[in-house]
Amino acid sequence: MIMAQLGTAPRGEVKHIFPVPHAPGAVSSLRRHVRAVLTDWTLTGDVIEDVLLVVSELLTNAIVHALPPATLRLTRGSVDQHGVVRVEVTDTGPAAPALLPTAACDPDEHGRGLGIVTTLSVRCGVRAHSGGTSRWAEVFVGFGGSGGTVAGVTGE
């Protein structure tokens, strides 16, 4: 996992902020909203699916392990001339989740989410601040700037 300071966050071209209900069904509802945003951004199907999986994993962690309220921020921007979608979930809990007893965790059902996020993102990390904790990931969508075809983007 590549850790980065918040100052290196993508220079936001477009940002969407969604409150995260601490309730069953919140992840699927927010995925539908995020899919609509990503489609409006004319990203390719593969990029959309990767971002949606990252969104699902970070939201699920916030709902299961963190303290409400939580917020999802979705930003399209560029870092070092590369186009990225940044997914950031902020909650009021501590940076390290409370550990569950080993017997309570079925390894077939739990424990792979952050590994998935790390695999699908070019950078990800955790930032503790006075308002709680932000967990974020950036998914590569292509090269920023002008001219040429942008990998991960259709019709631009």
Secondary structure, DSSP 8 states (H G I E B T S, - for coil): -----GGGS-EEEEEEEEEE-SSTTHHHHHHHHHHHHHHHTTB-HHHHHHHHHHHHHHHHHHHHHS-S-EEEEEEEEEETTEEEEEEEEEESS-SS-----GGG--TTTSS-HHHHHHHH-SEEEEEEETTEEEEEEEEEEEE-SSSS--TTB---
